[in-house]
Amino acid sequence: MIVLAIFSIIAGIVLQQGSSLSTTVELDNASKNIDLKIRTAKARSIGAVNDKNYGIHFESSKVVIFDGTGAYVDGAAGNEVFDLPGHVQINSIALNGGAADIVFDRLTGNTASFGSIGLISTKDASKTKTIFINANGQNSFSSFNTSTGSAIANARHTHFNLDWDIAGSSQLILKWYDASNNLILNKSIDAAGYFNAGNTEFHWQNTINESGINQKISIDSWLDASNYAVLCVIRHNTENDRLEIYFDTEKIATYTNSSGVITITPGVSVSLMEEL
């Protein structure tokens, strides 16, 4: 009888631990699937797949990718539904404006419905997950912290958030320097020709020969939820160093090279810099 009692206790502990592990795995898998759906909707919006932008609709038991060119319609033909596992629910939807949907802007991937989505296990209420989405449409399982503006090393695809709108700028200026810090190339681009009709987006790219090496650079900008500019700078060649980027007299970034490591330092007008 003593042996049976001990066996029963051990079996109970094992079953309890197994159930707890199963609950954790179920919650983790559900949250990762939702995270993937969010990223999918954003990627399709940036790529303007089928000439559309896309959104995510949240309910307690399901997540739906939908055509973001219009409002969410339950049961619409193009909807892609992900049903949550039976023991996982969305228990909080805290999005800007009180919406239950996140719609990503076409080409930029921005969203006005930033915030967080909370999940909970119905088996064990102590087990929860939270997905955060910021105004740039980025999602994460941790909250977003404002950058202190420190330099980023070897970032070849970087976002610069500005506390101002570049729409009034007349010139995009690129400056390259040689090893002794002497200017070797100063390229001024008339910015007006690269804004859209409403001056809310800026798109420029070109290949520039610097010191005999072709340097391909893309600079794109859009307005965030606060109507401030977000710049996306993509360098397509590892030789893109010793470079400064300005809009008129406002320095956006300085690229420097030390022992083969390219480091980006933001200008004083940059409030946040992120490597992608």
Secondary structure, DSSP 8 states (H G I E B T S, - for coil): -HHHHHHHHHHHHHHHHHHHHHHHHHHHHHHHHHHHHHHHHHHHHHTTGGG--EEEEE-SSEEEEEETTS---TT-TT-EEEE--TTEEEEEEEEGGG-SEEE--TTT---S--EEEEEEESS-TT-EEEEEE-TTS-EESS---------EES-SEEEEEESS-GGG--EEEEEEE-TTS-EEEEEEEEGGGGB-TTSSEEEEEEEEEETTEEEEEEEEEEE-TTS-EEEEEEE-STT--SEEEEETTEEEEEEEEETTEEEEEE-TTEEEEEE-
